[in-house]
Amino acid sequence: MNVAVTAAPLLATPLLAEGPIADRARHLVPHLAAGAAEADEQDRFVAGNYALLKQAGLVEAGVPAEFGGGGASIRELAEMLRILAQGCSSTALAFSMHTHQVAVPAWRWRHQKLAAMEPLLKRIAAERIILLSSGGSDWLPGTGKAERVEGGYRITARKVFSSGSPVGDLMMTAAVLEEDGARHVLHFGVNMKAPEVKVLDTWRALGMRGTGSHDVAIEGLFIPDAAVALKRPAGQWHPLFHILAPIAFSLVYAVYLGVAEHARDIAVEVAKRRPPTEDMLQLAGRMDTALRAARLGHEWMLAVTDRNAPSAEAINDAMTGKALVTEHAIRTVELALELAGGAGFHRATGLERLFRDIQGARYHPLQSGPQARYAGAMALGQDVSRIF
């Protein structure tokens, strides 16, 4: 593995390691911001910022307090990520992938009383391991090949968009098993230190350049039968995803909301340096209206997680909220650029980077086409089990 990383910034003041996680995140913002532009310009993964997240106790924030974690709720974790995004978009987005992989087993332990979640949660709190998600490359169809061998499976796969991969300890991933004329997806964890696992230096992107979302190659890794957490039909919704999707995307899209808020604040600061004109007032008003719509969309996503009622209907509600955040967060940043005027075109202002970073909101599932089809099928009483 040969991947560019950024070192941890030198700190003039000690980090907050106790108290509300929002306060700890807010204390980190200037430290994260210090290296954000350099990481973007050089395609460097923000590894040093993960050291700060660990020092601040945010890695285990979502682990139940009974297991040594912070016991944070989904709402509290979303607020943490939204705040972190105002320091460094890439750090917040990559960390959201770890955060949701902690939040889901915590939810299952608390609401489904699944004792099987306990060892992982305790390990996160004790060792501060970093979890990776391959959900963006796997999603419902799954990717990679699982071949049945004695005692388990041999896995060969290439997982793209593996955010945080240079510092990951455990990737929660999947592979496709073709058996008896059917395609099944097996879910399991992968030790990122295994010799069969390599992080490939592939992440060259429009925005979110510091996320370290490299491809991860898995070549002939043995996964024993006992390590397979779930076997499900490929290409259709499963009850686990009814749990996972609303939680995961309410956290991921907290990041994009934070990016939009950061862009808005920069634009307002720049605009206040000039005498206001009617056009500036119009732009500022439209920008704040778009931001309010993004906030309302995200609040709707969080309301879905508050219900604790996983279902196809919950997916529709969560994805509708996601669509609203996507549309209006992107529009907020566009209007911020216009409001800032020529200053916004300069890299030093920071808006062009946020403009590129916010584009990532378009690409997480459900993307606009499947989301509209899913909502339409729900409205007309049609089957949604294979719309993704």
VENTA-V33347 format. One record per backbone hydrogen bond with DSSP energy under -1.0 kcal/mol. NH is the residue of the N-H (numbers start at 0). CO is the residue of the C=O. Records with the same first field share a line. If there is no record, write none. Layout:
BEGIN
NH->CO, CO
END
This chain:
BEGIN
5->44
23->19
24->20
25->21
26->22
27->23
28->24
31->27
32->28
33->29
38->34
39->35
40->36
41->37
43->38
44->3
45->209
46->44
47->5
50->46
51->47
52->48
53->49
54->50
55->51
56->53
57->52
60->57
62->59
66->63
67->64
68->63
69->59
70->62
71->60
76->72
77->73
78->74
79->75
80->76
81->77
82->78
83->79
84->80
85->82
86->83
87->83
91->87
92->88
93->89
94->90
95->91
98->94
99->95
100->96
101->97
102->98
103->99
105->101
106->102
107->103
108->104
109->105
110->106
111->107
113->107
116->113
117->114
120->116
121->117
122->118
123->119
124->120
125->121
126->122
127->123
131->169
133->171
137->133
138->134
141->137
144->155
145->175
146->153
148->151
151->148
152->222
153->146
154->220
155->144
156->217
158->215
161->213
162->160
163->210
164->161, 211
166->163
168->129
169->129
170->189
171->131
172->187
174->185
175->143
176->183
178->181
181->178
183->176
184->231
185->174
186->229
187->172
189->170
191->168
193->190
196->193
197->216
199->214
201->199
203->201
210->207
213->211
215->158
216->197
217->156
218->195
220->154
222->152
224->150
226->223
227->224
228->186
231->184
233->182
234->139
236->384
240->237
241->237
242->238
243->239
244->240
246->242
247->243
248->244
249->245
250->246
251->247
252->248
256->252
257->253
258->254
259->255
260->256
261->257
262->258
263->259
264->260
265->261
266->262
267->263
268->264
269->265
270->266
271->267
272->269
273->270
280->276
281->277
282->278
283->279
284->280
285->281
286->282
287->283
288->284
289->285
290->286
291->287
292->288
293->289
294->290
295->291
296->292
297->293
298->294
299->295
300->296
301->297
302->298
303->299
304->300
305->301
306->302
314->310
315->311
316->312
317->313
318->314
319->315
320->316
321->317
322->318
323->319
324->320
325->321
326->322
327->323
328->324
329->325
330->326
331->327
332->328
333->329
334->330
335->331
336->332
337->333
338->334
339->335
340->336
343->340
344->341
345->342
348->345
349->346
353->349
354->350
355->351
356->352
357->353
359->356
360->357
361->358
362->359
370->366
371->367
372->368
373->369
374->370
375->371
376->372
377->373
378->374
379->375
381->376
386->383
END
